[in-house]
Amino acid sequence: MLGYLNNNSDKSITGQEMTKFFTQKYLYKYGAMNKRLNEQIESGNIIQAENGYKISKRGQLIMKVYSFIVRLFAIDNKIVSP
């Protein structure tokens, strides 16, 4: 974000422009989603299914732990389960 703003320091950037930049650059050009999916497959939290991906038993257990921590520390649940 700071790099993008620095490269465009001669003008103001709207939130919408930042969102568009992030989506195009990181999600598509840099393949962030595929990287995250592969990380989760390697760690055993998700599995590749017939038409996509599914959460594994291990992933479900981790989500239960996350949910417990959210309740314990009164964290906004949307961070764990959007």
C-alpha positions as CSV (number, residue, x, y, z in Angstrom):
1,M,0.0,0.0,0.0
2,L,2.7,2.4,1.0
3,G,4.7,1.6,-2.2
4,Y,1.7,2.3,-4.4
5,L,1.0,5.6,-2.6
6,N,4.7,6.5,-2.9
7,N,4.7,5.8,-6.6
8,N,1.7,8.1,-7.0
9,S,2.7,10.7,-4.4
10,D,1.8,13.5,-6.8
11,K,-2.0,12.8,-6.4
12,S,-4.6,11.5,-3.9
13,I,-5.7,7.9,-4.2
14,T,-9.3,6.9,-3.3
15,G,-10.1,3.8,-1.4
16,Q,-11.8,2.4,-4.5
17,E,-8.6,2.9,-6.5
18,M,-6.6,1.2,-3.7
19,T,-9.0,-1.8,-3.7
20,K,-8.8,-2.1,-7.5
21,F,-5.0,-1.9,-7.4
22,F,-4.8,-4.6,-4.6
23,T,-7.2,-6.9,-6.4
24,Q,-5.5,-6.7,-9.8
25,K,-1.9,-6.7,-8.6
26,Y,-1.9,-9.1,-5.6
27,L,-4.9,-11.4,-6.2
28,Y,-4.5,-11.8,-10.0
29,K,-1.0,-10.8,-11.2
30,Y,0.9,-12.2,-8.1
31,G,-1.5,-15.1,-7.7
32,A,-2.1,-14.6,-4.0
33,M,-5.2,-16.7,-3.8
34,N,-3.5,-19.7,-5.4
35,K,-0.6,-19.3,-3.0
36,R,-2.9,-19.3,0.0
37,L,-4.8,-22.3,-1.3
38,N,-1.5,-24.2,-1.8
39,E,-0.4,-23.3,1.7
40,Q,-3.6,-24.6,3.2
41,I,-3.4,-27.8,1.2
42,E,0.2,-28.4,2.3
43,S,-0.7,-27.7,5.9
44,G,-3.6,-30.2,5.7
45,N,-6.4,-27.7,6.4
46,I,-8.1,-28.1,3.0
47,I,-8.2,-30.8,0.3
48,Q,-8.7,-30.6,-3.4
49,A,-12.1,-32.0,-4.2
50,E,-13.8,-33.0,-7.5
51,N,-14.9,-29.5,-8.4
52,G,-12.8,-27.3,-6.1
53,Y,-11.7,-27.4,-2.5
54,K,-13.1,-28.6,0.8
55,I,-12.1,-28.1,4.4
56,S,-10.4,-31.2,5.9
57,K,-11.1,-32.7,9.4
58,R,-7.9,-30.9,10.5
59,G,-9.2,-27.6,9.1
60,Q,-12.5,-28.0,10.9
61,L,-10.6,-28.6,14.2
62,I,-8.5,-25.5,13.6
63,M,-11.7,-23.5,13.0
64,K,-13.1,-24.7,16.3
65,V,-9.9,-23.5,18.0
66,Y,-10.1,-20.2,16.2
67,S,-13.7,-19.8,17.3
68,F,-12.8,-20.5,20.9
69,I,-10.1,-17.9,20.8
70,V,-12.5,-15.4,19.2
71,R,-15.0,-15.9,22.1
72,L,-12.3,-16.0,24.8
73,F,-10.7,-12.7,23.8
74,A,-13.9,-11.0,22.4
75,I,-12.3,-10.7,18.9
76,D,-14.5,-9.6,16.0
77,N,-15.6,-13.0,14.4
78,K,-15.5,-11.7,10.9
79,I,-11.7,-12.0,11.0
80,V,-12.0,-15.7,11.5
81,S,-15.3,-16.5,9.7
82,P,-16.2,-13.8,7.2
